[in-house]
Amino acid sequence: MDLSLERPEGYLFIRRVGERSITVVDRELQTSFLLAPDKVVEPWAVDDVTALDEGAGEAVRALEPELVLLGTGVRQRFPSAAFMAGFLRKGVGIEVMDNAAAARTYDLLASEGRRVVAAFILPRTESSD
């Protein structure tokens, strides 16, 4: 049996999710970032769900998504009700999940041509200085 690697065309896809990094196409990202089918916005200045504020939400909404997938790290953690309400007031759906689930869901929706944005929170790596 022949196996061949098929890469999706027309959108940025997630190849791998680790505890402290996510690989988009062939690039490993180690800081929080936003991912739309046509662009990566990095860094996204959020390293914990408790740091989500109106400014962080505006950066996501600037990408004009119809749906936002919020990846909160290794485990699902919900942001404040005020943060969530900022999306709902603008008519933008938002789903909260762990990074692995957000990556799988993003890849599926992006492959369908949906205007989805995934916002991934990755923990800051500690300096060894």
C-alpha positions as CSV (number, residue, x, y, z in Angstrom):
1,M,0.0,0.0,0.0
2,D,1.3,3.4,-0.9
3,L,0.9,6.2,1.5
4,S,1.2,9.8,0.5
5,L,1.1,13.1,2.4
6,E,-1.8,15.3,1.4
7,R,-1.7,18.9,2.5
8,P,-4.9,20.9,2.5
9,E,-4.8,23.8,0.1
10,G,-6.4,27.2,0.6
11,Y,-6.1,27.5,4.4
12,L,-3.6,27.3,7.2
13,F,-4.0,24.0,9.1
14,I,-2.8,22.7,12.4
15,R,-0.4,19.7,12.2
16,R,0.4,19.1,15.9
17,V,-0.7,20.2,19.4
18,G,1.6,19.8,22.3
19,E,1.4,21.0,25.9
20,R,3.5,24.1,25.2
21,S,3.4,24.5,21.5
22,I,1.2,24.1,18.4
23,T,2.5,23.5,14.9
24,V,0.7,25.4,12.1
25,V,1.6,23.9,8.7
26,D,5.4,23.4,9.3
27,R,6.0,26.2,11.9
28,E,6.0,25.5,15.7
29,L,4.5,28.3,17.7
30,Q,5.3,28.6,21.4
31,T,3.4,31.7,22.4
32,S,-0.3,32.4,22.3
33,F,-1.6,33.3,18.9
34,L,-4.7,33.8,16.7
35,L,-5.3,31.6,13.7
36,A,-7.6,32.4,10.8
37,P,-7.7,30.3,7.6
38,D,-5.6,33.0,5.8
39,K,-3.3,34.3,8.6
40,V,-1.6,33.8,11.9
41,V,-1.5,36.7,14.3
42,E,1.3,36.4,16.9
43,P,2.0,37.0,19.6
44,W,-1.4,37.3,21.2
45,A,-0.6,38.9,24.6
46,V,-2.6,36.4,26.6
47,D,-0.8,33.6,28.6
48,D,-3.7,32.6,30.9
49,V,-7.5,32.6,30.7
50,T,-7.6,35.1,33.6
51,A,-5.7,37.6,31.3
52,L,-8.6,37.8,28.8
53,D,-10.0,41.3,28.7
54,E,-11.7,43.6,26.2
55,G,-8.4,44.3,24.4
56,A,-7.8,40.6,23.8
57,G,-11.4,40.2,22.5
58,E,-11.0,43.1,20.2
59,A,-7.9,41.6,18.6
60,V,-9.9,38.4,17.9
61,R,-12.9,40.3,16.6
62,A,-10.7,42.3,14.2
63,L,-10.3,39.2,12.2
64,E,-14.1,39.3,11.5
65,P,-14.9,35.7,12.4
66,E,-18.3,34.1,12.4
67,L,-17.2,31.7,15.1
68,V,-14.3,31.8,17.6
69,L,-12.8,28.7,19.1
70,L,-11.0,29.6,22.3
71,G,-8.3,27.0,23.2
72,T,-7.5,27.5,26.9
73,G,-4.5,25.2,27.1
74,V,-4.2,21.5,28.2
75,R,-7.6,21.8,30.0
76,Q,-10.8,23.6,29.3
77,R,-11.1,26.7,31.5
78,F,-13.8,29.3,31.0
79,P,-13.1,33.0,30.8
80,S,-15.2,35.6,32.6
81,A,-18.9,36.1,31.6
82,A,-18.0,39.7,30.5
83,F,-15.4,38.4,28.0
84,M,-17.9,35.9,26.5
85,A,-20.6,38.6,26.4
86,G,-18.4,40.9,24.3
87,F,-18.6,38.3,21.4
88,L,-22.3,37.6,21.8
89,R,-23.2,41.3,21.7
90,K,-21.4,41.5,18.3
91,G,-23.2,38.4,17.0
92,V,-20.1,36.3,17.0
93,G,-20.3,32.7,18.3
94,I,-17.6,31.6,20.8
95,E,-16.8,28.1,22.0
96,V,-14.3,27.3,24.8
97,M,-12.3,24.1,24.7
98,D,-8.9,22.7,25.4
99,N,-6.2,23.4,22.7
100,A,-6.3,19.9,21.2
101,A,-10.1,20.0,20.7
102,A,-9.9,23.6,19.4
103,A,-7.3,22.5,16.8
104,R,-9.4,19.6,15.6
105,T,-12.5,21.7,15.3
106,Y,-10.6,24.6,13.6
107,D,-9.2,22.2,11.0
108,L,-12.6,20.8,10.2
109,L,-14.4,24.1,10.0
110,A,-11.6,25.8,8.0
111,S,-11.6,22.8,5.5
112,E,-15.3,23.6,5.0
113,G,-14.5,27.2,4.1
114,R,-16.0,28.7,7.3
115,R,-14.8,32.0,8.6
116,V,-13.4,30.6,11.9
117,V,-10.8,32.0,14.2
118,A,-9.0,29.9,16.7
119,A,-7.5,31.8,19.7
120,F,-4.9,29.6,21.4
121,I,-3.5,30.3,24.9
122,L,-0.1,28.8,25.4
123,P,1.7,29.1,28.7
124,R,4.9,31.3,28.8
125,T,8.0,29.2,28.9
126,E,10.2,29.9,31.9
127,S,13.6,31.4,31.3
128,S,16.6,29.4,32.4
129,D,18.6,32.4,33.3
